[in-house]
Amino acid sequence: MDPQVRRHTEKAVELLRAGKLPHAAAEFEHAVRLAPADVTLRQRLGDVYLRLGLRTHAIGEFQHVAGRFAADGELLKAIAICKVILEINPEHQEALHALADLYALQHAPVQELPPSMSGAVTGEREVHPLDLESLALFRDALEGVALPKAVAEDDEEATVVRTPRVATIDLTRLPPSPLFSSLDKAAFEAVVRKLDLRWATAGETLVREGEQGDSMFVVVQGVVNVVHGDRVIAVMGEGSFFGEMALVTDSPRLATVVAAQDGLLFEIQRARLEDIAREHPAVGKIVAGFYQDRLLANVLRASPIFRPLTDSERHSVGERFVRHSLPPQTVLLEQGKPGAGFCVLLRGKCEVFHHGSKGEQLKLPALKEGDIFGEISLLLGSPCTATVRTLSFCEVLELPRDDFKRLVLPDPRIKSMVEKLMAERLERTADLLERESATLPDYLV
């Protein structure tokens, strides 16, 4: 940092701590004039303006911050600042429209940012953090504390750094954003208006395994840990989505998510998304498709059956899966009949049983989340030798029989793995039969 900029910044912080807001604003103004591309300084100046009731001035600074984040490809941070602007003045939608022009579905390879958003744009892409301390007023607002009222002195021109130029943005250099870049402009703006800012404190539990979910989250800044049982099974950083199953199904949460550090997230409520989807049907389809893609990716990564495949091969297999949402007491495989395909139990629990020659029912180990079934029948080309029935609400992914044989079985590594799994299941069932003093002519599923 330039020595002069540092001197004005340190003085501004000192005055701010002393409660001398007008003097702190003056020092931050000097610092911003010397370093107009410093988005942290602009966030701090916008915060001080807002505390003084200079809402138009505050919006002016936050506009430039949103413009810099957008131009640098940091869409989520730009949206967060846009939400701040809308909180200050819901009628001030210039930043929202500009973000939709840049990131929603469009065809022009080049777009322009208006002068009011170009003051911090440099042409060099960098990664800058949101200054969460400067946004503390908005965290308070979520808890019912009103923002400072506007004052009459706010009628004068708001922008400290005059910026007559227009920033031209090459969209081919900007990375697409999952979900947002798949929406048209009207749907993009509708989603942004409906999402909520959610602050996270290190150690805070954001969602809890087993609880009913009604929203999904996007990590804008920070890191979260995904916990199953007593083990961290995933670490998710900025740009990550989680909890999307709650927008598509009524299933309980599959894992607990805990904030690993202080951060900021977006929360999208299912009820609000349903309202948007009624007006913009594509939104519901995009979210459902995103959800299914995520589920398939998790299954294909986690299942040992598919680990030998390359990423390209897994993608080809994943495109053929069909998802089924099933109520309790649904028969998935029936003894004596051909299996429909290779199945993965994503959520819920299934019972497995065999009818003996005298009509007796012999229970086999139940299927739990993550278990696969139906592969032995496919491998041997034989009927199912047991029945699988849902005990609870279940989410099941199925790779149809023909696709399994065409895409999976030809790989010798996978065939060897399935044969090993078959042998393990055979041994397990034989032990069970011995304990139950029963004899079966066949026992593979």
Secondary structure, DSSP 8 states (H G I E B T S, - for coil): --HHHHHHHHHHHHHHHTT-HHHHHHHHHHHHHH-TT-HHHHHHHHHHHHHTT-HHHHHHHHHHHHHHHHHTT-HHHHHHHHHHHHHH-TT--HHHHHHHHHHSS---SEEEE-GGG-TT--SS-------GGGGHHHHHHHTT-------GGGGS---SS---S-EEEEGGGS---TTGGGS-HHHHHHHHHH-EEEEE-TT-EEE-TTSB--EEEEEEES-EEEEETTEEEEEE-TT-EE-THHHH---B-SSEEEESSSEEEEEEEHHHHHHHHHH-HHHHHHHHHHHHHHHHHHHHHH-TTTTTS-HHHHHHHHTT-EEEEE-TT-EEE-TTS---EEEEEEES-EEEEEE-TTS-EEEEEEE-TT-EESHHHHHHT---SSEEEESS-EEEEEEEHHHHHHHTTTSHHHHHHHHHHHHHHHHHHHHHHHHHT---S----
